[in-house]
Amino acid sequence: MILTGDYHTHTPYSHGKNTVLENAEAAKKLGLKAVGITDHGFNHIIFGLRRRKLAALRAECTEAEKLTGVKVLMGMESNLTSVNGDTDMKESDYKYFDLFLCGIHEVLWFKSLKDYYYLSVKNYCAHKFGKRPSDKLYEATTKAYINAVKNNPIDAVTHINFRCSCDLVEVAKCCADYGTYIEINTKKYHVTPEELNAMAATGVRFIINSDAHSADRVGDTKIAERLLSEADVPLDRIDNIDGREPKFRFAEYKEKHL
């Protein structure tokens, strides 16, 4: 399985090991047409991208594209910061970016202590101690994902369900309605084949991303291949393989509104 583009990679602008150019060179070696440079969002306390570095990041993306011929998209893996669906990618930031990914992470500045308690503390504890999340926590996490997709032009939800359980079918329905992709992440196992089938039944579409934190993992598809071999999802539902290129919501939003 060869990707058309790998739209989720990291660099030292957050906590990736290799430069923008090295990620682009790795993508070129694999025959990819595009690579997304999507470092962690501004509210990540330890590894977050800093607004003062956006111009430098853009310059590196432009230079890497020129040197490799690979389309280098400057994006961000934003953080979901509230149950109401807020993220740390603000509308005033849109002009700087080409891609808008979003996921739930830990060690963030959340919008409120209540959001921190539900989205971070309770989810982390449930995962750490192998406990089933309470109904209230399950509903809160589901609500956060759905509100984020409804209220923001998010291109893809990253590693959904990783250390944070939600109603995958309801989130997938919302993503299908709004044109947001569900990412099949190949850095970590975050859904089962059965869960992937259940999401696919909603009509949602998928992209496979490496979530590479080093250049040697750009374009990696191993986990996705194993997962898909045990699931019943038609490959034509995945929009960045077999020469297909995704139709990203964020770019369409910017064309209409910026």
Order of alpha helices (4+ residues) and beta strands (2+ residues): beta-alpha-beta-alpha-beta-beta-alpha-alpha-beta-alpha-beta-alpha-beta-alpha-alpha
